[in-house]
Amino acid sequence: MIESTIPEIQRQNLESVILTLKALGLNDLIGFDFLDPPPVSSMLEAMSSLYALSALDESGLLTVLGRQLAAMPMAPSLAKVLVASADLGCSDEMLSIVAMLSVQNVFYRPRDKQQQADQKKSKFHDPHGDHETLLRVYQEWVQSGYSASWCQEMFIQNRTLKRARDVRNQLVDILKRHRLRIVSCGRNTDQIRKALCTGFFRNSARKDPQEGYKTLENGTPVYMHPSSALFGGNKGPAEFVIYHSLVLTTKEYMTQVSAIDPRWLVEGAPNFFKVAPTDRLSKRKKAERIQPLHNKFAGEDDWRLSAQKRQGRGGGGGTWG
């Protein structure tokens, strides 16, 4: 065993840390005197992600959106989704979804009633995926008058839903503080998944002809979790999906999955995706394709050298590092 625990800053995603430091006016992050400096590669990866979220500009400075995201006490991807939902007219629904994603799994399966619990859960399944399934659970709980007996009947954790309600109330205050409108999209639920694409575009995958899915960013094989509303759907597997997180057991499974239109990825993350050229494709393959901008950023050594050159000229402010 190692002599001491690896510092958390060297193990965790650095997006929130870097966003906070940038908001405090600390732009020379490579030269910043961390108590336990994280790997430079991790910092560059986090800054690239923030650029893709439009939180940083090409000079590494905070954008107006970036300052807004930095003021929200949540992961930048979730904050971006909330901000986008206000513009897309679905913030009322997104508040509930983000709150449900922020708590533990609301469903439970007693060993002696697993089949019955699965039947109750299937009644909430939305054909578009798990995010709207969570929304349906929350909305029906509200319609029941926050009934504990309703939760017991549906095999849902009442305490977890109460926690989600508390989180949602806090999120409502945050949106009001930032003067973001709270509006419902009604039946136009495409707006919900469009908003999700603005924050979780890196968690996107396409159906693999052989088996499972492959992520659009790097082609990693991933699979639909059996608990997903999209698992074994009547309409067949969705061609393109986004997911909230991956769980590794015997395979890497996507959790909280929703079907999407690939064009939403290009619209929601123009710094990360583009439409692939189709002039050389056959008519059969000329369906719209997208690809990540892998070459948008230079290598780690190039970034470090660039930062050193700027610092040597006395221009330390506004650098990526």
C-alpha positions in Angstrom: 0.0 0.0 0.0 1.1 3.6 -0.6 2.4 5.5 2.4 -0.2 8.2 2.2 -3.5 8.9 0.4 -3.1 10.6 -2.9 -4.5 14.2 -2.5 -8.0 14.6 -3.9 -7.0 17.4 -6.2 -4.7 14.9 -8.0 -7.5 12.4 -8.4 -10.6 14.4 -9.2 -12.0 16.2 -12.2 -10.6 19.7 -12.1 -13.2 21.6 -14.0 -14.9 23.2 -11.0 -11.6 24.0 -9.3 -10.2 25.7 -12.4 -13.5 27.6 -13.0 -13.4 28.9 -9.4 -9.7 29.9 -9.7 -10.4 31.7 -13.0 -13.3 33.5 -11.4 -10.9 34.7 -8.7 -8.7 36.2 -11.3 -5.9 33.5 -11.2 -5.0 32.9 -14.8 -1.5 31.5 -14.5 -2.6 28.1 -13.2 0.5 26.2 -14.2 2.6 28.6 -12.1 0.1 28.6 -9.3 1.6 27.4 -6.0 -0.7 24.4 -5.3 0.0 22.6 -2.0 -0.2 19.3 -4.0 0.0 20.3 -7.7 -2.2 18.3 -10.0 -0.8 16.8 -13.2 -0.5 19.4 -16.0 -2.2 17.1 -18.4 -5.3 17.0 -16.1 -5.4 20.7 -15.9 -5.2 21.1 -19.7 -7.9 18.4 -20.1 -10.2 20.3 -17.7 -9.5 23.6 -19.5 -10.2 22.1 -22.8 -13.6 20.8 -21.4 -14.4 24.3 -20.1 -13.6 25.7 -23.5 -15.9 23.2 -25.1 -18.6 24.3 -22.6 -18.0 27.9 -23.8 -16.9 28.8 -20.2 -13.5 29.9 -21.4 -12.5 31.7 -24.6 -9.6 30.8 -26.9 -7.3 32.9 -24.7 -8.2 31.0 -21.6 -10.2 33.8 -20.0 -13.6 33.4 -18.5 -16.5 34.2 -20.7 -19.7 35.8 -19.4 -21.2 32.4 -19.4 -18.2 31.1 -17.5 -18.7 33.6 -14.7 -22.3 32.5 -14.5 -21.3 28.9 -14.2 -18.6 29.6 -11.7 -21.3 31.1 -9.4 -23.4 28.0 -9.4 -22.6 25.3 -6.7 -22.6 22.3 -9.1 -20.6 20.7 -11.8 -20.1 23.0 -14.8 -21.9 20.6 -17.1 -25.0 20.6 -14.9 -24.8 24.4 -14.6 -24.5 24.8 -18.3 -27.6 22.6 -18.8 -29.6 24.8 -16.4 -28.6 28.0 -18.1 -29.4 26.5 -21.6 -32.8 25.3 -20.4 -33.8 28.8 -19.6 -33.0 29.9 -23.2 -34.7 26.8 -24.6 -37.8 27.3 -22.6 -37.7 24.1 -20.5 -36.1 25.3 -17.2 -39.1 24.2 -15.1 -38.6 20.6 -16.2 -34.8 20.8 -16.1 -34.9 21.9 -12.5 -36.6 18.7 -11.5 -34.3 16.6 -13.7 -31.1 18.1 -12.3 -32.5 17.7 -8.7 -33.2 14.0 -9.4 -29.8 13.5 -10.8 -28.3 15.1 -7.7 -29.7 12.5 -5.3 -29.3 8.7 -5.1 -31.5 6.3 -7.1 -35.1 6.8 -6.1 -36.2 3.2 -7.1 -35.7 0.2 -4.8 -36.2 -3.5 -5.4 -37.0 -5.7 -2.3 -35.6 -9.2 -2.8 -39.0 -10.8 -2.3 -40.8 -8.4 -4.6 -38.3 -7.7 -7.4 -40.7 -8.5 -10.3 -43.5 -6.4 -8.8 -41.1 -3.5 -8.3 -39.9 -3.7 -11.9 -43.5 -3.7 -13.1 -44.2 -0.5 -11.2 -41.0 1.1 -12.4 -41.8 0.3 -16.0 -45.0 2.4 -15.8 -42.8 5.5 -15.5 -40.6 4.6 -18.4 -40.5 7.4 -21.1 -39.7 6.3 -24.7 -37.2 9.2 -24.9 -35.1 7.9 -22.0 -34.2 8.0 -18.4 -34.0 11.8 -17.9 -37.7 12.2 -18.7 -38.5 9.1 -16.7 -37.1 10.8 -13.7 -39.1 13.9 -14.5 -42.3 11.8 -14.7 -41.5 10.3 -11.3 -41.1 13.7 -9.7 -44.1 15.2 -11.4 -46.4 12.3 -10.3 -45.1 12.5 -6.8 -46.0 16.2 -6.7 -49.5 15.4 -8.1 -49.9 12.8 -5.3 -49.5 15.6 -2.8 -46.0 14.3 -1.8 -47.6 11.2 -0.6 -45.5 8.7 1.4 -48.1 5.9 0.7 -47.8 6.6 -3.0 -44.1 6.1 -2.8 -44.5 2.9 -0.9 -46.9 1.6 -3.5 -44.6 2.5 -6.4 -41.4 1.2 -4.7 -39.9 4.6 -4.6 -37.7 6.1 -1.8 -39.8 8.8 -0.2 -36.8 10.3 1.7 -34.8 10.5 -1.5 -37.6 12.4 -3.2 -37.8 14.8 -0.3 -34.1 15.5 -0.7 -34.7 16.1 -4.5 -37.4 18.6 -3.6 -35.0 20.4 -1.3 -32.3 20.5 -4.0 -34.9 21.8 -6.5 -35.9 24.6 -4.2 -32.3 25.7 -3.9 -31.9 25.5 -7.7 -35.0 27.7 -8.1 -33.3 30.4 -5.9 -30.1 30.2 -8.0 -32.0 30.7 -11.2 -33.9 33.6 -9.8 -30.6 35.1 -8.5 -29.2 35.0 -12.0 -32.4 36.3 -13.5 -33.0 33.2 -15.6 -36.6 32.6 -16.4 -38.4 29.5 -15.2 -40.7 28.3 -17.9 -42.3 25.0 -19.0 -41.9 23.4 -22.4 -45.2 21.6 -22.1 -45.3 18.7 -24.6 -42.3 19.9 -26.6 -39.9 17.6 -24.7 -37.3 17.8 -27.4 -36.1 21.0 -25.8 -35.2 19.1 -22.6 -32.8 16.7 -24.5 -31.4 19.6 -26.5 -30.5 21.4 -23.2 -28.9 18.2 -21.9 -26.7 18.0 -25.0 -25.2 21.5 -24.2 -23.7 20.1 -21.0 -23.2 16.3 -21.6 -22.1 16.3 -25.2 -18.9 14.5 -24.3 -21.1 11.7 -22.9 -22.5 10.8 -26.3 -22.5 7.5 -28.1 -23.7 5.9 -31.3 -25.1 2.4 -31.8 -22.4 0.0 -32.9 -23.5 -2.3 -35.7 -22.0 -5.3 -33.9 -22.8 -4.8 -30.2 -23.6 -2.1 -27.8 -22.5 1.5 -28.4 -19.3 3.4 -29.0 -18.6 6.9 -27.6 -18.4 9.6 -30.2 -15.4 11.2 -28.5 -12.9 8.3 -28.6 -14.8 5.2 -29.7 -14.9 3.5 -26.3 -17.3 0.5 -26.2 -20.2 1.1 -23.8 -23.5 -0.6 -23.2 -27.0 0.2 -22.2 -27.7 -0.5 -18.5 -30.5 -3.1 -18.0 -32.3 -0.6 -15.7 -32.6 2.0 -18.4 -35.9 2.9 -19.9 -34.3 2.5 -23.3 -33.1 -1.1 -22.7 -34.9 -3.5 -25.0 -37.3 -0.8 -26.2 -40.2 -1.6 -28.5 -38.8 0.7 -31.2 -35.3 -0.9 -31.1 -32.1 0.7 -29.8 -31.7 4.4 -30.3 -29.1 5.4 -32.8 -27.6 8.2 -30.8 -27.7 8.7 -27.0 -26.3 10.8 -24.2 -25.7 9.5 -20.7 -25.1 10.9 -17.3 -22.3 8.6 -16.1 -20.6 5.2 -16.7 -20.7 2.3 -14.3 -18.0 -0.4 -14.7 -18.9 -4.0 -13.7 -18.3 -6.7 -16.3 -18.7 -4.0 -18.9 -18.9 -0.2 -19.0 -22.6 0.6 -18.7 -24.3 3.9 -19.4 -26.6 5.1 -16.7 -29.4 7.7 -17.1 -29.5 7.5 -20.9 -31.6 9.5 -23.4 -32.1 9.3 -27.1 -31.0 12.4 -29.1 -30.8 13.8 -32.5 -27.0 14.1 -33.4 -27.6 17.6 -34.8 -28.3 18.8 -31.3 -24.7 18.0 -30.4 -23.4 20.3 -33.1 -25.9 23.0 -32.1 -25.2 22.6 -28.4 -21.4 22.2 -28.5 -20.0 23.9 -31.7 -16.6 24.1 -30.0 -16.4 20.4 -29.8 -18.4 18.8 -32.6 -18.8 19.5 -36.3 -20.7 17.9 -39.1 -18.4 15.4 -40.9 -17.8 15.9 -44.7 -20.2 13.8 -46.7 -19.0 14.5 -50.2 -17.0 11.2 -50.4 -19.7 9.1 -48.8 -22.0 6.8 -50.8 -25.7 7.7 -50.9 -26.4 5.0 -48.3 -24.0 6.6 -45.8 -24.9 10.2 -46.5 -27.0 10.4 -43.4 -25.8 13.3 -41.3 -22.6 12.5 -39.4 -20.8 14.3 -36.7 -17.3 14.1 -35.3 -15.4 15.6 -32.4 -12.8 18.3 -33.0 -9.9 16.2 -31.8 -7.3 18.5 -33.3 -8.7 21.7 -31.8 -6.1 21.7 -29.0 -2.4 21.4 -29.2 -0.4 18.8 -27.3 0.6 19.2 -23.6 4.2 20.2 -24.5 2.9 22.9 -27.0 0.6 24.4 -24.4 3.4 24.5 -21.7 5.8 26.1 -24.2 3.2 28.6 -25.3 2.5 29.6 -21.7 6.2 30.0 -20.9 6.7 32.2 -23.9 3.8 34.4 -22.9 5.1 34.6 -19.4 8.5 35.5 -20.7 7.0 38.5 -22.5 5.3 39.6 -19.3 1.9 38.6 -20.6 1.0 36.1 -17.9 -2.7 37.1 -17.8 -5.1 35.4 -20.1 -3.2 32.2 -20.8 -4.5 28.7 -20.7 -2.0 27.7 -18.1 
